[in-house]
Amino acid sequence: MKQSIFEILSNEALTDSVYQMVLGGDTAAITAPGQFVNIQLDGLFLRRPISVCDYDGNTLTIVYKVVGKGTEAMSKMAPGHKLDVLTGLGNGYDLTLAGENPLLIGGGVGVPPMYNLAKKLLALHKNVTVILGFNTKSEIFYEENFRKLGAKVIVATADGSCGVKGFVTDAMAGLDYSYFYTCGPEPMLKAVYKASATSGSFSFEQRMGCGFGACMGCSCKTITGYKRICKEGPVMQKEEILWEN
């Protein structure tokens, strides 16, 4: 974990409620796709955890949805604004588990962490398929970004307005894959768990206090005991997950 000051380079709307922010700063603490950052916002006590969409040596890209005061404030920030950011939080996806034909499954704001993961896997010459799940066509973002990387992209919309009609699990049917990686809301993760034909990695979304394992506020039960989503997670393996009813 590292605390740094980042400068907003751009902050643009992708849909009516989803924004992409590019920040300039020290990204050395980010070591794997699937990690997250924690952003301090003026007037708010708790930092806002946001997954890493992409990064290089000196830029960080995050994609976030406006859902409350914090993200609403972020959506109004202009280039040049400075932010206090904790980077390198959580564990990331293990690329060594992918096999030759990994399947990446992102739902809504679970799509962003799939982007850098896809980039890394394609650099290893894997045959990457990405399923992007949304409610309707107007909510779709990053479809072309994944295509430009060279991934095979399947879009699913709940209302059938674009791509496969239904959920990401409908798009999974009949696919041949060696391993899967997924991120999204818990109902989607549960459905993927039941529909999946192989082992896989799940990235969980959870309300957090500190974001680095001190407060224990984001603990969940696994087959080996309680784990903190912010520290031992957010990525967990299929075989260790215990779902609560």
Residue pairs with C-beta under 8 A, 6 or more apart in sequence:
1 29
1 86
1 87
1 88
1 89
1 212
2 26
2 28
2 29
2 86
2 87
2 88
3 84
3 85
3 86
4 25
4 26
4 84
4 85
4 87
5 25
5 82
5 83
5 84
5 85
6 23
6 24
6 25
6 60
6 82
6 83
6 85
7 23
7 24
7 25
7 79
7 80
7 81
7 82
7 83
8 21
8 22
8 23
8 24
8 77
8 78
8 79
8 80
8 81
8 82
8 83
9 22
9 23
9 24
9 59
9 79
10 20
10 21
10 22
10 79
11 19
11 20
11 21
11 22
11 74
11 75
11 77
11 78
11 79
12 19
12 20
12 21
13 19
13 75
14 20
14 63
14 141
14 142
15 138
15 139
15 140
15 141
16 138
17 65
17 66
17 67
18 63
18 64
18 65
18 66
18 109
18 139
18 141
19 63
19 64
19 65
19 66
19 74
19 75
20 53
20 61
20 62
20 63
21 61
21 62
21 63
21 64
21 74
21 77
22 59
22 60
22 61
23 59
23 60
23 61
23 62
23 83
23 85
24 58
24 59
24 60
25 58
25 59
25 60
25 85
26 58
26 87
27 55
27 56
27 57
27 58
27 59
27 60
27 87
29 87
29 88
30 37
30 52
30 55
30 60
30 87
30 88
31 88
31 92
32 91
32 92
32 93
32 94
32 95
33 52
33 92
33 93
33 95
33 113
33 116
33 117
33 119
33 120
34 51
34 52
34 90
34 91
34 92
34 93
34 113
34 117
34 181
34 183
34 201
34 203
34 234
34 235
35 51
35 52
35 87
35 88
35 89
35 90
35 91
35 92
36 49
36 50
36 51
36 52
36 89
36 90
36 211
36 234
37 49
37 50
37 52
37 60
37 62
37 85
37 86
37 87
37 89
38 47
38 48
38 49
38 50
38 85
38 86
38 89
38 208
38 211
38 212
39 47
39 48
39 49
39 50
39 74
39 83
39 84
39 85
39 86
40 47
40 83
40 84
40 85
41 47
41 48
41 70
41 73
41 74
41 83
42 73
44 69
44 70
44 73
46 208
46 209
47 86
47 211
48 70
48 71
48 74
49 89
49 208
49 211
49 230
50 62
50 64
51 62
51 63
51 109
51 112
51 113
51 183
51 203
51 234
52 60
52 61
52 62
52 112
52 113
52 116
53 61
53 62
53 63
53 112
53 113
53 115
53 116
54 60
54 61
54 115
54 116
54 119
55 61
55 116
60 85
60 87
62 112
63 109
63 111
63 112
63 141
63 142
64 71
64 74
64 109
65 71
65 108
65 109
66 72
66 74
66 75
77 83
86 211
86 212
89 211
89 212
89 230
90 229
90 230
90 231
90 233
90 234
90 235
91 232
91 233
91 234
91 235
92 235
93 113
93 117
93 181
93 201
93 203
93 235
94 201
94 235
95 117
95 120
95 121
95 124
97 179
97 199
97 201
98 121
98 124
98 126
98 178
98 179
98 181
99 126
99 177
99 178
99 179
100 126
100 127
100 178
101 126
101 127
101 129
101 176
101 177
101 178
102 121
102 126
102 127
102 128
102 129
102 177
102 178
102 179
102 180
102 181
103 129
103 130
103 131
103 172
103 175
103 177
103 179
103 180
103 181
104 114
104 117
104 118
104 121
104 128
104 129
104 130
104 131
104 151
104 180
104 181
104 182
105 114
105 130
105 131
105 133
105 168
105 172
105 180
105 181
105 182
105 183
105 184
105 192
106 112
106 113
106 114
106 130
106 131
106 132
106 133
106 182
106 183
106 184
107 132
107 133
107 134
107 168
107 182
107 183
107 184
107 185
107 188
108 133
108 134
108 135
108 139
108 184
108 185
109 184
109 205
110 182
110 183
110 184
110 185
110 188
110 203
110 205
111 132
111 141
111 142
111 183
112 142
113 183
113 203
114 130
114 132
114 146
114 181
114 183
115 142
115 145
115 146
115 149
117 181
118 128
118 130
118 146
118 149
118 151
119 149
121 128
122 128
122 149
122 150
122 151
127 152
128 149
128 150
128 151
128 152
129 151
129 152
129 153
129 154
129 175
129 177
130 146
130 151
130 152
130 153
130 154
131 154
131 155
131 156
131 168
131 171
131 172
132 140
132 142
132 143
132 146
132 153
132 154
132 155
132 156
133 155
133 156
133 157
133 158
133 167
133 168
133 171
133 184
133 188
134 140
134 155
134 156
134 157
134 158
134 162
135 157
135 158
135 159
136 157
136 158
136 159
136 161
136 162
137 157
137 161
137 162
138 161
139 157
140 155
140 157
140 162
143 153
143 155
146 153
147 153
154 163
154 164
154 171
155 162
155 163
155 164
155 171
156 163
156 164
156 165
156 166
156 167
156 168
156 170
156 171
157 163
157 164
157 165
158 165
158 166
158 167
159 165
160 166
163 171
164 170
164 171
167 188
167 191
168 184
168 188
168 191
168 192
169 191
169 192
169 194
169 195
172 192
172 195
172 196
173 195
177 197
177 198
178 198
179 198
179 199
179 200
179 201
180 192
180 196
180 198
180 200
180 201
181 200
181 201
181 203
182 188
182 189
182 192
182 200
182 201
182 202
182 203
183 202
183 203
183 205
184 192
184 205
185 205
186 204
186 205
189 202
189 204
190 243
192 200
192 202
193 202
193 238
193 241
193 243
196 238
199 237
199 238
199 239
200 237
200 238
201 235
201 236
201 237
201 238
202 235
202 236
202 237
202 238
202 241
203 233
203 234
203 235
204 220
204 229
204 233
204 234
204 235
204 236
205 234
206 218
206 220
206 229
206 230
206 233
206 234
207 217
207 218
208 217
208 218
208 229
208 230
209 215
209 217
209 218
210 217
210 230
211 230
212 230
212 231
213 228
213 230
213 231
213 232
216 228
218 228
218 229
218 230
218 233
219 226
219 227
219 228
219 229
220 226
220 227
220 229
220 233
221 242
221 244
222 236
222 240
222 241
222 242
223 239
223 240
223 241
223 242
224 240
227 233
227 236
